[in-house]
């Protein structure tokens, strides 16, 4: 059975996974590398941009408009536009993915900063907090759930979008999709697709765990409403949970 | 700068626009695919979302379908469908993939819009003796309209983008200009195709923003009133902004 599945070009083939283990590992590692680099750089750019947009309100809407326009450009077109500028290299793929993740991250960080209650800000100011200290010790931690929601959305869609980089051979598992398409290699296409989805799920779960570690106060609070809820508005806790999970966003079309 | 000049000359050469495989031909394919798939996706997703939102069930499904849609690479689905038996026809893999990826944003946004319709208003309408159908048509739908249209806009832009990718797997559309350029190492053609696709996506997005404003059922009622501004600001500050707007 398993002996002939490569020759028979079957969809599920253990022999393929065994014999191409190295190729699969390399592609997966490249995929992870591209994703981590893209979201990481995106975050490094989005954070200062969000702080700037928050401090100088006039900058906010042009910045959001620009990133939305960039986000609307389909990924294949984005890659094609970047190739003449950067040559055929991994930086084309990373740049495109950074631009996409930037949009998601910027919006979520801004929304998180907006959601910090004014009273909290007032009391911090009353306690003598300067703008920088307030940003780092009050506003940033309180907006962490929204930020992490953004990081999760950006990461999951970046994992999926990296595949398009296969058109210039820098797409991680996408490379296997492209070569599998050319040679009608069913096992290769299915295996690469499945690994892609698994990568996205694992990354999402890891980030969820990271968020849990980073927001110890949210853990104890999630238990509290049960006690407080009896007479308080029961809808309150449900709404507080919503932003992270109930994000009615479509994700980037690949 | 050579690339810019070459791209410009590609775009201004008449032969590239006319005939089979010309820009007009590919644009026609692209728009036709987008329209057909959006009609199918809306016909499938919106009734389900409105019904689920109306009865208030299935929230987990409506929300999670978006997360699933995000995690599955469009390209993988296109390639899988193309090398499956369905791939014998050029059209089906593209249509199926486009519809599949248009459904999540439609479903999630419409569902969230229905659920976020002001409960007090809905209760008041019920208290006035409105039936389920009246409630849906005259209260919940108008209130959910902005998010439903956000879903339609998001899904359409997604379909335009995915239709571009379909060219990789042998489908038609403007993406074909890019992939042919890649295969023949003609950079000006690649860039010209990319410019066309990007402009199309932006135009579609802009057109839908205008269309949804024009069709807004609340437009006449709240026009000029101070309430409209307040409600908009409220909606913008309160909910889906970080997400719904990132189409």
Boltz contact constraints between the chains, C-beta under 6 A:
constraints:
  - contact:
      token1: [A, 72]
      token2: [B, 157]
      max_distance: 6.0
  - contact:
      token1: [A, 72]
      token2: [B, 201]
      max_distance: 6.0
  - contact:
      token1: [A, 72]
      token2: [B, 202]
      max_distance: 6.0
  - contact:
      token1: [A, 72]
      token2: [B, 205]
      max_distance: 6.0
  - contact:
      token1: [A, 73]
      token2: [B, 198]
      max_distance: 6.0
  - contact:
      token1: [A, 74]
      token2: [B, 161]
      max_distance: 6.0
  - contact:
      token1: [A, 74]
      token2: [B, 164]
      max_distance: 6.0
  - contact:
      token1: [A, 74]
      token2: [B, 197]
      max_distance: 6.0
  - contact:
      token1: [A, 74]
      token2: [B, 201]
      max_distance: 6.0
  - contact:
      token1: [A, 76]
      token2: [B, 164]
      max_distance: 6.0
  - contact:
      token1: [A, 76]
      token2: [B, 165]
      max_distance: 6.0
  - contact:
      token1: [A, 76]
      token2: [B, 175]
      max_distance: 6.0
  - contact:
      token1: [A, 76]
      token2: [B, 178]
      max_distance: 6.0
  - contact:
      token1: [A, 77]
      token2: [B, 194]
      max_distance: 6.0
  - contact:
      token1: [A, 77]
      token2: [B, 197]
      max_distance: 6.0
  - contact:
      token1: [A, 77]
      token2: [B, 198]
      max_distance: 6.0
  - contact:
      token1: [A, 80]
      token2: [B, 178]
      max_distance: 6.0
  - contact:
      token1: [A, 80]
      token2: [B, 190]
      max_distance: 6.0
  - contact:
      token1: [A, 80]
      token2: [B, 194]
      max_distance: 6.0
  - contact:
      token1: [A, 81]
      token2: [B, 194]
      max_distance: 6.0
  - contact:
      token1: [A, 84]
      token2: [B, 3]
      max_distance: 6.0
  - contact:
      token1: [A, 84]
      token2: [B, 187]
      max_distance: 6.0
  - contact:
      token1: [A, 84]
      token2: [B, 191]
      max_distance: 6.0
  - contact:
      token1: [A, 103]
      token2: [B, 246]
      max_distance: 6.0
  - contact:
      token1: [A, 104]
      token2: [B, 246]
      max_distance: 6.0
  - contact:
      token1: [A, 107]
      token2: [B, 242]
      max_distance: 6.0
  - contact:
      token1: [A, 107]
      token2: [B, 246]
      max_distance: 6.0
  - contact:
      token1: [A, 108]
      token2: [B, 242]
      max_distance: 6.0
  - contact:
      token1: [A, 111]
      token2: [B, 241]
      max_distance: 6.0
  - contact:
      token1: [A, 111]
      token2: [B, 242]
      max_distance: 6.0
  - contact:
      token1: [A, 156]
      token2: [B, 70]
      max_distance: 6.0
  - contact:
      token1: [A, 156]
      token2: [B, 71]
      max_distance: 6.0
  - contact:
      token1: [A, 157]
      token2: [B, 70]
      max_distance: 6.0
  - contact:
      token1: [A, 160]
      token2: [B, 73]
      max_distance: 6.0
  - contact:
      token1: [A, 163]
      token2: [B, 73]
      max_distance: 6.0
  - contact:
      token1: [A, 163]
      token2: [B, 75]
      max_distance: 6.0
  - contact:
      token1: [A, 164]
      token2: [B, 75]
      max_distance: 6.0
  - contact:
      token1: [A, 177]
      token2: [B, 75]
      max_distance: 6.0
  - contact:
      token1: [A, 177]
      token2: [B, 76]
      max_distance: 6.0
  - contact:
      token1: [A, 177]
      token2: [B, 79]
      max_distance: 6.0
  - contact:
      token1: [A, 181]
      token2: [B, 79]
      max_distance: 6.0
  - contact:
      token1: [A, 184]
      token2: [B, 83]
      max_distance: 6.0
  - contact:
      token1: [A, 189]
      token2: [B, 79]
      max_distance: 6.0
  - contact:
      token1: [A, 189]
      token2: [B, 80]
      max_distance: 6.0
  - contact:
      token1: [A, 193]
      token2: [B, 76]
      max_distance: 6.0
  - contact:
      token1: [A, 196]
      token2: [B, 73]
      max_distance: 6.0
  - contact:
      token1: [A, 196]
      token2: [B, 76]
      max_distance: 6.0
  - contact:
      token1: [A, 197]
      token2: [B, 71]
      max_distance: 6.0
  - contact:
      token1: [A, 197]
      token2: [B, 72]
      max_distance: 6.0
  - contact:
      token1: [A, 200]
      token2: [B, 71]
      max_distance: 6.0
  - contact:
      token1: [A, 246]
      token2: [B, 63]
      max_distance: 6.0
  - contact:
      token1: [A, 247]
      token2: [B, 243]
      max_distance: 6.0
  - contact:
      token1: [A, 248]
      token2: [B, 108]
      max_distance: 6.0
  - contact:
      token1: [A, 248]
      token2: [B, 109]
      max_distance: 6.0
  - contact:
      token1: [A, 248]
      token2: [B, 112]
      max_distance: 6.0
  - contact:
      token1: [A, 248]
      token2: [B, 240]
      max_distance: 6.0
  - contact:
      token1: [A, 248]
      token2: [B, 243]
      max_distance: 6.0
  - contact:
      token1: [A, 248]
      token2: [B, 244]
      max_distance: 6.0
  - contact:
      token1: [A, 249]
      token2: [B, 243]
      max_distance: 6.0
  - contact:
      token1: [A, 249]
      token2: [B, 246]
      max_distance: 6.0
  - contact:
      token1: [A, 250]
      token2: [B, 105]
      max_distance: 6.0
  - contact:
      token1: [A, 250]
      token2: [B, 154]
      max_distance: 6.0
  - contact:
      token1: [A, 250]
      token2: [B, 158]
      max_distance: 6.0
  - contact:
      token1: [A, 251]
      token2: [B, 70]
      max_distance: 6.0
  - contact:
      token1: [A, 253]
      token2: [B, 158]
      max_distance: 6.0
  - contact:
      token1: [A, 253]
      token2: [B, 161]
      max_distance: 6.0
  - contact:
      token1: [A, 253]
      token2: [B, 162]
      max_distance: 6.0
  - contact:
      token1: [A, 254]
      token2: [B, 74]
      max_distance: 6.0
  - contact:
      token1: [A, 254]
      token2: [B, 75]
      max_distance: 6.0
